[in-house]
């Protein structure tokens, strides 16, 4: 039997009229712990929402997609969210819409309570891995957590730009997922009802012409790129050149799928 996020959320979602929530994962298995900072972008509305659904920044979209697509792996995941307003809270906690940015003073004020909660979690549960993925303003709230971690706990901290931290989160979440089946290079793809039938050489020719003509922003990429001669170009830019669609009309994972189907393999930066 499945439950909504941890099991306790089932009753919450029922009483809040969210029985059709698509973020369904099996019961918690006490294997991995993720500590994630809240996001400025939030879903609005006066109704209480579970924290995992209230926050709507890129990291939370990656996390929700992982839960939906990999429920068998997600059952090993315990999520705690570090909020400027509420402190360190479970993903299933119902919270209202609010706007309270994290400041250095607030992070320091939260530190004792956050440290106590981390200590309680690590003392009561058996985790193999811990990922801390928080912004710079949130880090003082977790100062000293290293002394609370058992010697056998594999601890990772995401650092760098927001794009880099997003990549680390994605890779950490999927590190225990079964390998995906290889994509067949069928030489055709479809995106937004546009059919694309090209060989890899034809894709490269189109890219070279677009580079020579200075079209768009080919080098505006973060985590993935495609090598075109001496250039590293963004997958979304390349797919935009192939389809005529603006880069904002589709997602990065869609661009990578299209390129793989055309025999072009994006690389991790």
N, C-alpha and C positions, 0 to 999 in steps of 0.2 A: 504493500500500500504506500502511495506517495503522499508527501506532505508539502505544504507551501513553505519554502525556505526552511528554517528549523521547524519541527512539528508544532510548536506553540503558535505559529502564525496562522494555522488553519482556522482557528476560532476567530482570530482578529479579522482575517479577510472575509469570513462569513458575516460577521457583524457589521463590517464596513461596506458590504455589498460588492466585494471584489472576488466572488467565487470563481469568476471566469479568468482570473489572473493566469497568464501563460508562464509565469516563472515558477515552475514546479520542479522540485528536486527531491530525491529520497532523503530518508532520515540521516542526520549527522553521524559521521563515523569517527570523529576525533583523530584525524590523520594530519591535516594541514591547517595552518592558521594564516589568514590574510588580514592585515591591518591597513586600511585604506582611508585617506583623508576625504572628507566630504567635498562636494563640488559647489561652485557658485551657481551653476545652472541647476534649477530645480523645477519639477512639475508643479504648477500652480493649482489653486483650488482650496476651498475651506475644509474639505474632508481629510481626515487623517490618512496617511499612506505609510506603508512600511518604508523604512529608510532606504532600502535597496531600490524601491520604486520611486521614492520622492526625489532622490538625487539623480540628475540626468546628464552629468558631464561625460566626456568620452570614456573614461575609465569604467564608469558604471554601465555604459552601453556594452563595452567589451565583456564585462563580468556577467551581465544578464544574458548575453548571447551565449557565453560559455555554459551557463547553467542550463539553458534550454537545449543546446546542441550536445552537451556531454554530461547528461545526468548521472551516468554510472561513475564518472570521475568526480563530479561535483559533490557526490555524497560524502567524499572525504574532506570536504572543505568547510571550515568554520570562518565566518566573516565578522569582523568588527570594524566599525566606521568611526573615525575620529572627527567629531563635530565641534565647531567653535561654541555652539550654544549648549549642546547636550553632553559633551565629553566623549568617552569611548563607549559606543553603544552597539548592540547586536543588529544585524541586518534586518531582522524582523520587527524591530521596535517601531510602532506607529508614531509618526511625528507630523506636526503641522508644517505648512509653508512658513518660511522665515527668511530673514536676510541679516546675517551676522558674520562679518568677515573675521578671520583669525588674525590676531595681532600678537606681537612678541609678548606683551604683558599677559594677554589671555592664555597663551600657550604655557607660560610659566605658572600661572595660577592653576591651570588644569593638571599640571604634572603630578602632584601627589595622588590625586584620585585616579588618573590614568595609570600610573605606576602600580597602584594597588590592584587595579583590575587586571593588568597584564600579569602580575604575580599570581593572582587568583586563577587565571586561565591556565598558566603554565604549571601550576601546582596540581590542579584538579584534572587536567586532560593530558593525554599522551600524544604529542605532535612530533612528527618527523621533520617537518619543514615549517618555516615561518618566513613570510614576505612582508616587509614594511614598505609601503608605497605611499608616502605622504609628501606634500609640498614643503618647501623650506620654512615657511611660517609655522608649520605644525611640528617641526622637529623638536623644539624645546619641550613640548608636552610629553615626549617619549624619552627624554634624556635620562640615561642611566638604565635603560631596559636591558643592556648587555649583561649586567650583573645578575639579572633575573633568569637568564636563559640557561637551561641545562646544557651540560657539555655535549650531549648527543643530539642536540637540536641543530639542524642545518638552517642557519639564518642568512637571509638575503635582504639587502636594502636597495631599492630602486633609486637611482640618482640621475642627474643630468636634466636635459630639457624635458618638457612635458611629453613630447613625442617619443623621446628615448624611454621615459618611464612607462609610457603606454606599451611600448614594445616589450619591455621587461615583464610587465604584468601579463601580457598575452602569452609570452613564452613560458612563464612560470605556471600559469594556469593549465596550459596544454602540455606541460612536460611529461605528464603521466597519461596522456590520451593515447589511444591506439593509433598507429600510423595510418594516415589517410591513404585511400587508394590512389594510385597515380592517375593523372588526367590523360586521357587519350588525345594525342595530337591529331585531331580530325581535320584541321585546316579550315574550320568554320566555327563561328560563335554568333550569339545573339545578345544584344544589349538594348533595352528599352525599345523593343520591336524592330531594331535595326539589325539586319542580317549582314554578317561580315564573312567573306570567303577570300582568304589571302594565304599565300605561302609565307614562310618566315622571311625569305628574300624580299618579297613584295612589302612586307611590313617594314623591313629595314630601309628599303628604298624610300618609302613614304616618310619615315622618320628623318632620313638624311635631307630630303628636300625641305621638310618643315624646319629643320635646324638651319639650313642654308638661308632660308627666307626669314628667319628670326620670328617664327610664329610662337605666340604664347610664352609661357615660362617653363621651359623644359627642365631646368635644374632645380625647380622648387619641389624637392622631395624630402622626406624625413627618414623613414625606416626601410623603404624598398626602392630599388632603382632597376633600370634596364640599361645595359651597356650598348651604346650605338657608336661603333668605332672608338674614338677617344672620349666620348661623352657619356656621362651617367645621367639618364633622363628619368623623370617621374613616370611611373606606369599610367597614372591618370592622364598626364599630358599626352602620352603616346596613344592611348585609346581615344582621346579626344580628337587627335589628328586622323585616326582611322575611321571614326564615326561621324565627325562633325558636331558631336555633342559638346556643350561646355563642360569643363571639369567638375562643376558643381552639380551636374545632373545625375551623377552616379557615385558609388562609394569605392574606396580603394580596393576592398576585397573583390568587388565586381570587376575592376580593371585587371587585377591579377588573374582572375579566372579566365577572362577573355584572352589575355595574352598566352596563358598556358594552353588554351584550346587552339591557338594559332601557332603553337610551337615555339613561343618566345618565353623564356624562363626568367622572371624577375628574381633579383638577388637581394639579400638582406644587407643593409649598409653597416 
